[in-house]
Amino acid sequence: MPIITEEIPKQGFEIVGEQIGAILTMELAYQRTLKSLSDNFESFYERKTPYDKSEGVMVSVLYDNTNYDNRTQSNSNGPSTFHIDVYGSSPSKPNERGDGLAAALVKQYLGMIRYILSSTKYKSLLLPPNTIGGTYVDSIQMYDTENNQDAKNIRMGRIAFVVKLYETQALWEATVLTGNVTGVKLEDADSGYKYELTN
């Protein structure tokens, strides 16, 4: 018979990861309209399928880890790291190299994502109060990709985004112990309480 009889809710790191992707999808779509960007764009959550150069710009939100640094019987909290990966590609043009154009495209999206996630309008990620304890962009890094030998160059960049998460669970309603059935009892002795066998 299980002891935990209540339904275990979705955990904070699951909710926050999905929320980051939803916010970026909505805000980037609006920025693309404002800037009249014509490249194809798609966003994903926990995508591991390799990027294909025919896709245009691809953004994927990935959960990395949580380090709980404050713990009690009913809750814990600590920084959680999410990676936002941005992929882009571009063919070379008569006076412009494709790798430079692809890098500029990826940097443009990294810049927009950094701005969105750093905005005070999204400090709570639109979640209820006391769900998270703060957010910040920790780093941005560009990477070279493999299999980049054809005319359409691929570049990739990553943002490390940190969210301080709160996780809670109900306290166990313990029963009052009136004795034990171990066959051992505590006896008062001169040197302290001493365990004595009862049989």
Secondary structure, DSSP 8 states (H G I E B T S, - for coil): --S--S-----HHHHHHHHHHHHHHHHHHHHHHHHT--S-EEEEES--S---TTS-EEEEEEEEEE---EE-SSEEEEEEEEEEEEEEEEE-BTTB-HHHHHHHHHHHHHHHHHHHHHSGGGTTTT--TTSEEEEEEEEEEEEE-SS--SSEEEEEEEEEEEEEEEEE-------------SSEEEEEETTEEEEEE--
